[in-house]
Amino acid sequence: MTKLRIKNFGPIDKGFTGSKDGFFDVSNLTLFVGSQGAGKSTVAKLFSSLCWVEKAVLVGKKTAKEVETLTFLKNLLSYQRIESFLNDESEVEYTTDFVHIMLSHKKISFKTKNAEKYIRPQIQYLPSERNLVGIVDRFAQLPLLPDSMQDFLYVYDEVINSQEVQNSVLPIEELSIHYNRRKNKIELQSEKYTVSLNEAASGFQSAVPLFLVTKYFIDTIKKRSRELKFKNVNEQKEFEKVLDKNRAFNSFFINVVEEPEQNLFPNSQKNIIQFLLSSLNENIQNKLIITTHSPYILETINNSIYAATLQKKGFMADSLVEKQKQIDYDKVSAYVVKNGEIHSIKADDIKQIDPKEIDGCSEEINAIYSKLSDMEFSNGN
């Protein structure tokens, strides 16, 4: 189990209020909702950064001594441009079955436990700025972008040059994706037209990089797993020992996605989150961390949870929600970030995520409409 504690870091001052020690779970599927600037992306970026530190040390790319320096800490946070959030009162703890990382008083400590059982993941942060790859040429040379975005662009460049991209089908309007090597452009094809991504709608410019990068890593890991069928963890660890460090074997995927709904019509939001859930279910160790503003994302996930609950009880829920797109309630964590605090929004009594933190605005809008209607007809008009 992965747990995180955050206090006095940027917009998050009080941290998680649902436990005495301030720790909250990062499950197979973890969602963060909240208004702009509340800190949900800050949480996702901290998780991604510390997850990377865990991997870097345990696979031998960094030593514990190297990461326990103020310079490393500042560089780590500046990678996601959250270094200004660090102050003398900041406290961040990250703990898994293999490490304990503590950030306190501008110092970082790293301790290992059961490190010999660590299985390396592929870690990818999909930033909200990902739509830039569809509209900017020679993107890797843009110096003003955060380091994290520049790295994402390099990853994307590797992905679109891979064989896996050709003839992929986007789960939105079933458009075929083709990489035109001569023009060095991604093209979207339907029965009626072909359009370059840089000329496509903004929703496609956001969804295509998300889809391609996720699909690439899921397919790559799945392909490698089929080629190398290990009997147990010890056998896999022995294999990893003889690998060249530059040919790291990643066994599962940690996918951190900012706003999967970005620029998408509600039905397309449903399709993209179902794709992400299907990808998550390719491996029991996979993790999907999402920040979102969308009630459609939450309601689609709630349907997937409900379907999984009914499927366990013997109902044919997969006739409505495919089994690959279902998710067990116990594998989900969901939080709202607001007023410097993190609260769980899971409703254990009904085994659903409470959508009111996002969709409460609809109630307010409807209430105003009712009052306006009452005003019009109160005088018998």
Salt bridges, closest charged atoms under 4 A:
ASP13 OD1 - LYS14 NZ 3.92
ASP25 OD1 - LYS3 NZ 2.47
ASP88 OD1 - LYS106 NZ 3.91
GLU91 OE1 - ARG5 NH1 2.87
GLU93 OE2 - ARG5 NE 2.82
GLU93 OE1 - HIS100 NE2 2.66
ASP137 OD1 - LYS185 NZ 3.68
ASP219 OD2 - LYS215 NZ 2.71
GLU238 OE2 - LYS241 NZ 3.24
GLU240 OE1 - LYS237 NZ 3.56
GLU259 OE2 - HIS293 ND1 3.95
GLU282 OE2 - LYS222 NZ 3.53
GLU322 OE2 - LYS325 NZ 3.43
ASP328 OD2 - LYS312 NZ 2.26
GLU341 OE1 - HIS343 NE2 2.86
ASP354 OD2 - LYS356 NZ 3.89
GLU357 OE1 - LYS338 NZ 3.25
